[in-house]
Amino acid sequence: MANELILIIEDNEKNRKLIRDLLQVKGYQTIESETAENGLRLAQEKTPALILMDIQLSGMDGITAMKQLKAAPKTNKIPIIAITASAMTHNRQAMLAEGFDGYHMKPFNLKEFLADIDRLIGNHAA
């Protein structure tokens, strides 16, 4: 189950480091992007097993980026988890209705966050 590649699209360096360190300790490989635009390119090039997408990014927002990924033949089957610090702007049901495969608010409940990642990567590999 471990060793899969996860793309982290997050514009906050501290959040990226926290997520990267957590995933790498659990045996996952990670690649990172500060912007949705670069994240889209990396997803096309590397075809990760999972994408963690911040919603509030400078430039293109995470919802727009997710929709582009879901519309592209090469990336449309990659599960995408929405991550956000803003409970007021977006809620779980709205994000799942938009097309995300999971939703987590910062700060994460680590056990639930990792369980969701394991669940989605397991579904992706099947």
C-alpha angles and dihedrals in degrees: 000000000000127000093058117138117250123190114215114201105187129136096204110086095206092051091048091051093048093050093042093050092047093050095044091051086055090053101258124134115230140201122186144207132185092203137048091229093058090040090058090053092048092048090054093046101041104026096213122206090236140008126214107203126194109215100212107057129153110253111007113022124231096253092056091046092049091052091051091050092049090049095051117088094221095051106026095101096049110109113236125202118202114223121190142161093208115086090170097057099045135017132199097256093048092050093047089047089053089059106267116141094216141004132212131175122217125275090049129219091235096208093052092042093053092042090054091049091049091047094050096044089048090052091046094052093049 
